Amino acid sequence: MSVETISDITNRALYLIIQASLPILLVSLVIGLIVSIFQTVTSIQEQTLTFIPKIIGIFLALMLLGSWMLNSMIDFMTELWLNIPNYVKS
């Protein structure tokens, strides 16, 4: 297995990780920003106020996007498993 092959697999894996986690992170970021603005406007400074909306938002995002995320990871792993003979080839 050459260095280029390992580098390519690593790059694709990191890109897949970013691509799969980005929607969940964006949902968490947007909900946190909205709750923070709400806290600033109402002068409520409760630290635990953001947890429940974030948990609900992340849960809904996983329900909507979970199958796409899982299928992307399955496709990547299937491709890796099918190409093992090519990787081991001298």
N, C-alpha and C positions, 0 to 999 in steps of 0.2 A: 504494500500500500504506500503510495507516494505522499509526500507532504502536501501537494496540491489537492489530492483527494480528501485528506483529513481536513485541510483548510476549507474546502468547499462544503463538506458535511457540517462542519462547525458553523460556518456562516449561515447555511440554510436552517440549522437548528436554532441559532440565535434569532434569526429573522422570524421564524415560526413562533418562538416564545414571545417576542415583542408583538407580533401580529395577533396572537391569541389573547394576550393579557391586556392589550391596549383598550378594548371596549370596557372592560371591567374597571380599569383604572380611571378612565374618563368619566364613567358614571359616578364613581366615588368622588372624584375631583369636583364635578359639577354639583353634586348634592352637598358636599362640604362647603363649597362656595356659597350656595344658596342659603344654607343654614347659618353660615357666618354672617352674611349680609342681614339676615333676619335677626340674629343676635345683636348686631350692631345697631340696627334701627330700633329695636325694642329695649335695648340696654339689659337684656337677659344674658348673663355670663355663666351659664351652666356648661361645664365641660362635657358632660355625658349626653347632651342634647343631640349631638350629631350621630351617635351610634345607631339608634333605631332607624332613622331614615336611610343611612348608608347600608345597613344590613338588608333592609327591604329592597332598596334599589339594586344592590349587588345580586340579591336572590332573583329579582325579576330579570335582570340582565343575563344571569346564568340560565334561567329558564328559556329566554328567547334565543340566546346565542350559544348555549352549551353544546347543542348538537353540531353546529358548525365548527366550534372549537375542537370538539372530540374527533369529528371527521377529518379535520386538517391534521391533527396529530396521528391519527390512524393511518392516513395516506402516507405521511412522512415515514412512519415506522415500517409500513408495508414495503415502501420503496427501499428502505435500508435492508430489510430482511431479504428481499428478492435480489438485491445486488451484492450480497455477501460473496458469492463466487467471483464476481468481478473485482472485489476489493482484495481478496486473498491471492488472486492471480499474481504470479511473479513478474 
